[in-house]
């Protein structure tokens, strides 16, 4: 079943089901995507001011180093294994320095993390994974920014 139809069908019952079938369809769409990832919007109406989504990520996906100055980011790993990598701006101000790596792997009891507002971060996907992400503010209006290339040296 098409994901959109699946979502619309369940919205008529005011519930979105997060089940194995949905995750399998997200993985199939991620596999077909050049980006090797696919998200699934969990908001229930256009007026919703936050971002809540599932994100299926495959090894080799490139998630640029980025930050969310106005919101922390809640990340819960539902399936798979990945590493959240955190950075800070180095004292010389022209580069980033890695400050931590946190493996998320529900099978090992490591379920998620809360990335503080303003912290540069990315993710390295070690095996096909699905995460739940939540941030404040509408997409494109939340102040999120990718790291300028000159800082990624």
PyMOL commands that set and color helices and strands:
alter all, ss='L'
color gray80, all
select helices_A, chain A and resi 3-11+20-32+106-108+149-152
alter helices_A, ss='H'
color red, helices_A
select strands_A, chain A and resi 37-41+50-57+66-67+73-89+96-104+112-115+120-136+145-146
alter strands_A, ss='S'
color yellow, strands_A
deselect
rebuild
show_as cartoon
